[in-house]
């Protein structure tokens, strides 16, 4: 078989199209990797946010030619074209690729100007596809119409395991549809429904998700960022978690949860032995809510591994209480606290945790430093969502098959 770059150049010539130098560069790298004889499949990374090489954004027509190259290539198991401009035209060819390339298990199309029509084409392609395991559609405005197509697809598809539809402008109707379908679909392990377009204050989406969690026994990771969840909604989710024994990662960041919501969460954590990661970032649990959690983590829970309380109006008293719980609870390994109000006691408490080795530098988002004999905390770029939107195309190797779900949490294997 000809090298990928040669096939691509030939196709461009035959179809009177200009070669995209960025695609040519990536295919050359893949050809070199194939010659080395890698053991597993290869992910073709044509991300449009690569800052280390000159990038020419991939268009729909570029993507058409790229899919023709990949159509019969068994060594390519993943395709990452995030942050390009393939639009609905590219979505059409992505749907054809899913129908004709039986080896693709990972497809990342996030932020590609795909609309409802393109979303429908991809969802329909997954009615028959039995190999794709992970699909990222983040940031493509497929809206409620596209969301409904994906929900309908999950009634048929029994092979897809991770679906990311965050920031896709889903409506209440499609969120309810997903919660209904997931009471039956046992294949999906992780789903991201962040930031739907919701109207009203009734928390209908949260109520339906709570019902789903009571029935579903296979979902491991659930993202409900920006759902307008208040304390009533948190109560609904916690009531469900008394009965759910599969969910390990709950993301309820950027909502309207206050200290009263922590009463329900602290209570469920006394008996729930499944939850390992909870993201409460950008709520308002304050000192009282932090103390509810710390009491449960100190005296009862021994399963939670990561907790984020970033930007929650917590002051020294609450932050110190959480640090104290880590001295007794040796299972909780990751804690993220930036964006709260640090006092001297807070800075000393977390500095001591890190000095003793109880809290590892990579497992928190603060780093202690000393000025004139006083300990302060600086922010570092760790966190549950550290790679969510900008998975780097450089630095540490990114293996989508072995990382911990959507947010790449460095604690355990969530999916």
N, C-alpha and C positions, 0 to 999 in steps of 0.2 A: 504493500500500500504506500502511495506517495506520502511525503511529509505533509502535515497539516497546512503549513505556510504555503507549500507549493500548490496544494489543492485550492486554497483560498485565492491565491493569485490567479490561477487558471480560471476559476469561476468568475472573478471580477472581469477578466479579459473577455470571456465568453458572453457575459451579460452587459458588456460595455459600461462597467461601473469603476469608479476610482477605488483603489485599495485604501482602507483605513490603516494608516501606519501603526496605530496603537494595537489594533487587532493583529496585524502582521508581527509586531514585536512579541505579543503574548503567545501567539501560536509557535513562534520560533523557540521560546522558552519551554513550551510544552513538548515540542519535538525533542529538545535536548533531554528533558526529563524522561520521556518514553524510551530513549536510547539507553538510559541507565537501567531500565527494566524494573520499575517500581513494583512492589508486591501488590498493592491495592489499586483501586481506581483513582483517577486524577480529577481534581476540580479545576475547571478552566475559569480563571479569575480575570474578568475584563471590567473591573469596577471603575466607574467614572470619577471616583474620589481619590485616585492614586496620585500622591504628590511627589513621588520619587522619579517618575518618568513622564515625558510629554504625553498628555492625554488628548485624544480627539474623540469627543463623545460619540457613542454608538447610536446610530439612528435606526429606524425601523427597517430600512433597506439594508443597512450594514448587518443587522441582526438576521435578516433573511438569508444572506450569503453565509453567515456564520453557522446557522442551523443546517444548511445544506452540507457544510463540511462535516458537521458532527453527526449527521443522521445515521451513518453506518459505522461510527467509530466506537467500538466496544470498551476502549480503555477510559473514556470520559464518563465519569459517574456524577459529576456535579458541574453546574454552570452558574456563575455569579456575575451578573451584569448590573449591579445596583448603581444608582446615581448616574444613569444615562438618559437617553431620550428616545426610547424605542416606541413609545406611545401605543395606540391600539393596533397599529400596523404590525409592530413587533409582537404584540400579544397574540395576534393571529398566527404568526410563525412559531411562537412559543407553544401554542396549542397543537400545531402540527408536529412539532418536535416531540411533545409528550405522547402523541399517538404513534409515532414511528420509531422513536429511539427507546428501546426497552431497558436501557441501562442507567438512565438518569434517575438518581435517587434524591438529589438536592437541587433546587432551583430558587435563586434569589433575584427577584425582579423589583426590589424596593425602590421607590422614588424614580419612576420611569414614565410619568405622565400617562399612565394607563387609566382609562375611564370605565364607565359601566359596561360598554359594549365589549371592551377588551377583557374585562373581568368575567363576563358571561362566557366568552370563548374559552378561556382557560378553565373555568369551572366545568364546562361541558366536556372538555378533553379528559378531565379526571373521572368522568363517569365510567370510562373503560380502562383507564390507566391503572395498572396494578403494581407499579414499581416505585413511583415517587413517594418518598417518606417525609420530606420537609419542603414546604413552600413558604416563601416570604413575599408578601405583597405590600408591605408597609408603605404608607405614604402615597399610594395610588388611589385616586378619588373614585373608587368604584361605586360609592354611594349605596343607598338602601337597595336599589335594583340589583347591583352586583353582589351585595351581601346575601340577598335572598337566593341567588343562583348558587353561591357557595354552600349555603345551608342545605339546599336541596341536594347538592352533590354529596354531602356527608350522609345522606340517607342511602346512597348507593355505594360509594367508595368505602372499602374496608381495609385499605392499605396505608393511606396517608396517616402519619403519626403526629406531625407538628404543622400547625397552620397559623401564620402571622398576618392578621388583618388590622393591625393597629394603625390609627390615623388615616383610615380609608373612608371617613365620612359615612360610616354605617348609620342606619336609622334604628329607632326603637323596634320596628317590625322585624328587622333582620336579627337584632340581638335576641329578641324573644324566640325567633325561629332557631337560632343556634342553641339556645338553652333547651328547647324542645327536642331537637335532633340529638343532642348529646346525652339525653336520657336513654337512647337506644344504641348510638354508635359507641362501640367499645374499642375502636382502633386508635382514636385520637388521644395522645398522651399530653399534648400541650397546645393551648390556644391563646392567642393574643387578640383581644377585642378592645384595645385602648381607644379612648377618645371618640366614642360614637356621638352623633348629633342628636341630643335628647332635648325634649321640651317638657316643661312641667317639673314639679317637685315631688312627684309621687313615688319615685324610686322603683318604678315598675321593672326596669331591667335587672336591678339587684334582687328583687323578690323572685323573679323567674330563675335567675342564676342560683339562688338559694334552693329552690325546688329541684333544679338539675343536680346540684351537689348531693342531695339526699338520695337520688336514684343512680347516679353515675358512680361506678366503682373502678374506673380505669384512668381517669384524668389525673395527671401528675402535676401539671403546671397551668395556672390560670392568671391572666393579666387583665385587670379591670381598672386601669389608670384612667382618671378623668371621667368617671361615671356619675359624678354628683352624689356619691355615697355619703349619707349622714349616719347618725347613730342608729336609727331604725334599720337602715340597710345593713349596717354592720351586725346588728342583732340577728337579722335573717341569715346572713352568711354563717355566723357562729352557731346558730341553731342547727344548720345543716352539717357543720363540721363535727358535731357530736355523733352524727351517723355516718359520716364519710371516713373511709379508711384508706384512701389512695392519694389524696392531694398532698403534695410535699412542698409546693411553692405557691404562695398566694401574694399577688401584687395588687394592693389597693392604694397605691400612691396617688398624690394629687387629687384628693377628695375632700370631704368636709367632715371628717371624723374628729370628734373631740374626746376629752377624757372619759365621758360617759360610755363611749363606744368601747373603751379599753376594759370596762367592767366585764363585758361579754367575752372579749378575746382572752382576758386573763382567766376567766372561768373555764372556757373550752380548752385552754392549754393545760389545765390541770389533769385532764383525762385524755386529750388527743395525743397519740404517740406517733403520728405520721408526719405532721408539718415540720419541715426542716428550714424553710426560708420564708420570712414575712417582710414585705416592703410596705412600710407605713410612711414613707417620705412625703413631705409637703402636705401634712394634715395639721391638726392642732391639739395634740394630746396633752401638752403641758406637763408640769411636774406631777400632778395627781395621776395622770394616765401612765406616765413612766414608772411611777411607784407601784401601781397595780401590776404592771408587767414584771417589774423586778421582784416583787413578792412571789409571784408564781414561778418565775425562773429560778429563784433561790430555793423554794421549798417543795416544788412539785415537778415541773417539767424537766425532762432530760432527753428531749428529742430535737428541739430547735437548735439549728446550727448557725443561722445567720439572721440578723435583725437590723433593719434600717429605720432610724427615727430622724433622718435628716430634716431640718427645717420644720420643727414641730412646736416651737415656742417653749421648749424645755429649758429650765435654768439649772443652776448648779446642783440643787438638792436632788432633782430627778435624774440628772446625768450621773451623779455620784452613786445613787442607788443602783442604777444599771451596772456600773462598774463593780460595785460590791457583789452583785449577783454572780458575776463571772468568777469570783474567787471560790464560790461554792459550787457553781454549775460549770463543770469542766467540758461539757458538750458544746455549749455556745462558743463558737470559735471566731465568728465574724460579727463586728458591730460597727455601724456607720452613724456618726453623730453630728457632722458638720452642719452649720446653719442654725444652731441653737445658741443660747447665751452661756458662754463659758466664764466661770469665775476661777479664782486661784485653786479652790478645792478640786474642781473638775480637771484642771490642767495637771495637777499633781497626781490625781487618781489614775488617769489614763497613762500618764508617764510611768507611774509605778507598775501598771499592768504590763507595759511594753518592756520595761527594764527587767522584770522578773521572767519574761519569756511567755507569760500567760496569754498575752495578745500579740500576735505576730504583725510586723509592719505592713505586710501585704493584705492583712485581714481587717484593716480599718482605713478610714479616710482622713486621719489626723496623724501628725508627727510632732513630737515634743521638741522644743528648743529652749535654751536658757539665755536670758538677758539680765545682767546685773543681779544675778542670784535668783531671779524669778522664772518659773516654768511657764511657758506659753505653748499653745497648740497651733500648728499651721495645717492648712488643707493639703492633701495629696490626692492624686487622681485615681483613687480606688473607689469602688462602689458597685452596687448590684447592677446598675445600668451603664457601667463604664464603657462597654463596647456596643451598646444597643443601636445607636444610629450611625456610628462611625467606625465599625469594625475595620481596623487598619489593614492596609495592604503591605505593611512592612513590619519590622520588629518580630515579636514572637509569632510562631507559626499558628495559624488559625485552622483548627480541625473541627468542622461543623459536626462531624459524626461522634466526637468524643467529648465535646464541651457540655456544660451544664445548662442546657436549654437556651431560651432566647437571650437571656441577659448575661450568659457566660459567667455565672456565679462560681467563684473558686472554692466551693464546698460541695463535694460529692457529685454524683451523676444524677441530674434531675430528670433527664429524658433518655 
